[in-house]
Amino acid sequence: MEITNVMEYETIAREKLPKMVYDYYASGAEDQWTLQENRNAFSRILFRPRILIDVSSIDTTTTTLGFKVSMPIMIAPTAMQKMAHPEGELATARAASAAGTIMTLSSWGTSSVEEIASTGPGIRFFQLYVCKDRNVVIQLVKRAERAGFKAIVLTVDTPRLGRREADIKNRFALPSNLTLKNFEGLDLGKIDRTNDSGLASYVADQVDQSLSWKDVKWLQTITRLPILVKGVITAEDARLVVQAGAAGVIVSNHGARQLDYVPATIMSLEEVVKAVQGKVPVFLDGGVRRGTDVFKALALGASGVFIGRPVLFSLAADGEAGVRKVLQMLHDELELTMALSGCRSIKEITRAHVVTPWDNPHVAPRL
Ligand SMILES: Cc1cc2nc3c(=O)[nH]c(=O)nc-3n(C[C@H](O)[C@H](O)[C@H](O)COP(=O)(O)O)c2cc1C
């Protein structure tokens, strides 16, 4: 079957992957309300396309933290990619480089920062979970720096793991042939089978629940890399991120895997954009599956988006080629959306190109 959109990879992955793995990748927390909402909310935002603009040439390039990228679509950190495909994160890194975009490596990758660096050139970010043992954190950050990673993505929405019931039922554990490579040698590389979700137990043991704003400052004393704070969904916290000196914000609800009944990220985006007042860039992840979704996020003020599950599912279906195809399809869909909306460059995408349920329906949208 010819794949014609990103969503179709999920069907293939579901057939191909062991149930425990598919469920771990696909699931959200508890009732999975936010999981559905991350997708549904995009469908309530509609376009206000402009016509008779010369769109014979469209430029999707932009910059992220000063790095040139081929499109405002990047790869979010997702753990344990070798469960999807033997080449795991290495295939993802190569696909991202080939597409001219950025890959974020998870702390809980089944490939190390050094192995990712060895795949060749490319712009990469390192996602950090702060462990209780700060020496481990310092070493990890130094290793990421030495391996040429360009930014730290600090995940702040996971003091404890959200309740993913499928993982509990499946007694989720990392298959014994795999390790969390960044922690190998530190005796933290395995996720054992427990009578619960193995990952939930791992997080309870390792992740520092006391993490707070002072640690965002502390992180800046141990690295010169820019820090993106991932997991911000309110104006209050967005302002604190700016005050704490971070380089940017990622509006994320962790792919609906942490607190259920938080709004879809596309619903939280504008609040955060307004709060940061242009002082730092704002990115979004969660439910991005179409070029139209990317356009909508940009129209509401995002500087770019990250994708999570589409990478895992395409990796499972077709390895590096699958991830390349996902990135290509999203690129092409974004380009088409821009052409049909009368936008020749990323900068030309404005708030006036979309209408949302919270725009006053009785007043003509601002131009
Ligand atoms: C299987 C899986 C593993 C993930 N692992 C991590 C992780 O290790 N660190 C992190 O910050 N976020 C992690 N996330 C969240 C993603 O970075 C991202 O926020 C989310 O997947 C975006 O939503 P989407 O999957 O709908 O694109 C994970 C998400 C999934 C689905």
The ligand as an SDF file (V2000), in Angstrom:
LIG
                    3D

 31 33  0  0  0  0  0  0  0  0999 V2000
    6.6610    6.8700   23.3060 C   0  0  0  0  0  0  0  0  0  0  0  0
    6.9760    8.2610   23.7240 C   0  0  0  0  0  0  0  0  0  0  0  0
    8.1220    8.5030   24.4600 C   0  0  0  0  0  0  0  0  0  0  0  0
    8.4440    9.7930   24.8670 C   0  0  0  0  0  0  0  0  0  0  0  0
    9.5970   10.0120   25.5460 N   0  0  0  0  0  0  0  0  0  0  0  0
    9.9140   11.2710   25.9290 C   0  0  0  0  0  0  0  0  0  0  0  0
   11.1470   11.5220   26.5850 C   0  0  0  0  0  0  0  0  0  0  0  0
   11.9540   10.6280   26.8200 O   0  0  0  0  0  0  0  0  0  0  0  0
   11.3930   12.8030   26.9650 N   0  0  0  0  0  0  0  0  0  0  0  0
   10.5290   13.8300   26.7130 C   0  0  0  0  0  0  0  0  0  0  0  0
   10.7980   14.9570   27.0830 O   0  0  0  0  0  0  0  0  0  0  0  0
    9.3760   13.6080   26.0670 N   0  0  0  0  0  0  0  0  0  0  0  0
    9.0570   12.3690   25.6540 C   0  0  0  0  0  0  0  0  0  0  0  0
    7.8900   12.1500   24.9740 N   0  0  0  0  0  0  0  0  0  0  0  0
    7.0380   13.2950   24.6130 C   0  0  0  0  0  0  0  0  0  0  0  0
    7.4510   13.8740   23.2510 C   0  0  0  0  0  0  0  0  0  0  0  0
    8.6740   14.5530   23.3410 O   0  0  0  0  0  0  0  0  0  0  0  0
    6.4250   14.8810   22.7180 C   0  0  0  0  0  0  0  0  0  0  0  0
    6.1380   15.8220   23.7120 O   0  0  0  0  0  0  0  0  0  0  0  0
    5.1230   14.2300   22.2400 C   0  0  0  0  0  0  0  0  0  0  0  0
    5.3370   12.9270   21.7500 O   0  0  0  0  0  0  0  0  0  0  0  0
    4.4900   15.0870   21.1660 C   0  0  0  0  0  0  0  0  0  0  0  0
    3.2370   14.6000   20.8170 O   0  0  0  0  0  0  0  0  0  0  0  0
    2.9510   13.6580   19.5260 P   0  0  0  0  0  0  0  0  0  0  0  0
    3.4800   12.3000   19.8750 O   0  0  0  0  0  0  0  0  0  0  0  0
    1.4790   13.7230   19.4360 O   0  0  0  0  0  0  0  0  0  0  0  0
    3.6640   14.2660   18.3340 O   0  0  0  0  0  0  0  0  0  0  0  0
    7.5580   10.8630   24.5550 C   0  0  0  0  0  0  0  0  0  0  0  0
    6.4090   10.6120   23.8070 C   0  0  0  0  0  0  0  0  0  0  0  0
    6.1150    9.3380   23.3750 C   0  0  0  0  0  0  0  0  0  0  0  0
    4.8910    9.1060   22.5360 C   0  0  0  0  0  0  0  0  0  0  0  0
  1  2  1  0
  2  3  1  0
  2 30  2  0
  3  4  2  0
  4  5  1  0
  4 28  1  0
  5  6  2  0
  6  7  1  0
  6 13  1  0
  7  8  2  0
  7  9  1  0
  9 10  1  0
 10 11  2  0
 10 12  1  0
 12 13  2  0
 13 14  1  0
 14 15  1  0
 14 28  1  0
 15 16  1  0
 16 17  1  0
 16 18  1  0
 18 19  1  0
 18 20  1  0
 20 21  1  0
 20 22  1  0
 22 23  1  0
 23 24  1  0
 24 25  2  0
 24 26  1  0
 24 27  1  0
 28 29  2  0
 29 30  1  0
 30 31  1  0
M  END
$$$$
